[in-house]
Amino acid sequence: MWLLFASLNPVSESLKGVFSKRASKEVDPVLISWFNNIVPALFYFPLLFFIEINWEPDFIVGVLVSGSINIVTAILYHKALKYGDISKVVPMLSFTPLFLLLTAPLITGEKPGILGLLGVILIVAGSYLLNVKGKNGGIFSPFKEVVKNKGSRYMLIISFLWSFSSVFDKLAINSVSIWQYIAIINLYISAGLTVYAISKGVLKLEEIKKQKMNLMAVGLFTTLSFFFHFKALSMNFTAYTIAMKRTTGLISVILGKIFFGEAGIRGRFFAALLMFLGVILIIFSM
């Protein structure tokens, strides 16, 4: 049963990306970001009436820090999908565990082992191959491409920010119920995105109508992703669950070809596979 939930999570995450990219053809990524969080917020909010609410200091800090970071990353995530191929930008999230090796020692005192360092090499190698643009670009051209390409650049920034927010997620979840955390952090993020969307003038009914089905699909698959991920985590296979979640990059490469006809899929799949293997090494070294 654990394998089922752990496997369905990256599938839901990948499908969310597909519908986000579809919606971004006509609507602003900020509006997509709003749907990304408002649907799970409304879905999980009723749980707060059936569980014990604890306002532990670690929980409050976790929500405020991680929630604030995720307001920014939610917007960047859907902008990245708008400007880049999903088969190219989603695998860049594999950098999160790499950055975690840098941030975790500063916050928790955890230090990487030899497996973690080997994982770093694989992730960087995979990223290099993912951004190769031909034989004449020069040896450093793939690294330049990461910075130059909006989608890849945004995902790299997200990976860095998530390496901080994930530490505070863990801090909060260790102090209260997982379901309390899901409900309240989505409410917090949704509130922040609502203010920003109104200020940008994109939270309008006529805008929503343009891509209402795709927008609802984004929210639905985000809601399902939360459920599958935390249900798998509750079965005490944390490292394996996180590893399975990172297959999102591999699945997104395949879906990029199926739904959008994205090119260079064989090379991108191999690159994403290298990055996934790097993630595995890092996870099991921590």
SULTAJO-V734862 format. One record per backbone hydrogen bond with DSSP energy under -0.5 kcal/mol. NH is the residue of the N-H (numbers start at 1). CO is the residue of the C=O. Records with the same first field share a line. If there is no record, write none. Layout:
NH = CO ; CO
This chain:
5 = 1
6 = 2
7 = 3
8 = 4
9 = 5
10 = 6
11 = 7
12 = 8
13 = 9
14 = 10
15 = 11
16 = 12
17 = 13
18 = 14
19 = 15
20 = 16
21 = 17
22 = 18
23 = 19
24 = 20
25 = 22
26 = 23
27 = 23
31 = 28
32 = 28
33 = 29
34 = 30
35 = 31
36 = 32
37 = 33 ; 34
38 = 34
39 = 35
41 = 37
42 = 38
43 = 39
44 = 40
45 = 41
46 = 42
47 = 44
48 = 45
49 = 46
50 = 47
51 = 47
54 = 52
56 = 54
60 = 56
61 = 57
62 = 58
63 = 59
64 = 60
65 = 61
66 = 62
67 = 62 ; 63
68 = 64
69 = 65
70 = 66
71 = 67
72 = 68
73 = 69
74 = 70
75 = 71
76 = 72
77 = 73
78 = 74
79 = 75
80 = 76
81 = 77
82 = 78
83 = 79
84 = 80
88 = 85
89 = 85
90 = 86
92 = 89
93 = 90
94 = 91
95 = 92
96 = 93
98 = 94
99 = 95
100 = 96
101 = 97 ; 98
102 = 98 ; 99
103 = 99
104 = 100
106 = 102
107 = 103
108 = 104
109 = 104
110 = 104
117 = 113
118 = 114
119 = 115
120 = 116
121 = 117
122 = 118
123 = 119
124 = 120
125 = 121
126 = 122
127 = 123
128 = 124
129 = 125
130 = 126
131 = 127 ; 128
132 = 129
137 = 134
141 = 138
144 = 140
145 = 141
146 = 142
147 = 143
148 = 144
149 = 145
153 = 149
154 = 150
155 = 151
156 = 152
157 = 153
158 = 154
159 = 155
160 = 156
161 = 157
162 = 158
163 = 159
164 = 160 ; 161
165 = 161
166 = 162
167 = 164
168 = 164
169 = 165
170 = 166
171 = 167
172 = 168
173 = 169
174 = 170
175 = 172
176 = 172
181 = 177
182 = 178
183 = 179
184 = 180
185 = 181
186 = 182
187 = 183
188 = 184
189 = 185
190 = 186
191 = 187
192 = 188
193 = 189
194 = 190
195 = 191
196 = 192
197 = 193
198 = 194
199 = 195
200 = 196
201 = 197 ; 198
202 = 197
203 = 197
204 = 202
208 = 204
209 = 205
210 = 206 ; 207
211 = 207 ; 208
212 = 209
215 = 211
216 = 212
217 = 213
218 = 214
219 = 215
220 = 216
221 = 217
222 = 218
223 = 219
224 = 220
225 = 221
226 = 222
227 = 223
228 = 224
229 = 225
230 = 226
231 = 227
232 = 228
233 = 229
234 = 230
235 = 232
236 = 233
237 = 232
241 = 237
242 = 238
243 = 239
244 = 240
245 = 241
246 = 242
247 = 244
248 = 245
249 = 246
251 = 247
252 = 248
253 = 249
254 = 250
255 = 251
256 = 252
257 = 253
258 = 254
259 = 255
260 = 255 ; 256
261 = 257
262 = 256
268 = 264
269 = 265
270 = 266
271 = 267
272 = 268
273 = 269
274 = 270
275 = 271
276 = 272
277 = 273
278 = 274
279 = 275
280 = 276
281 = 277
282 = 278
283 = 279
284 = 280
285 = 282
286 = 282 ; 283
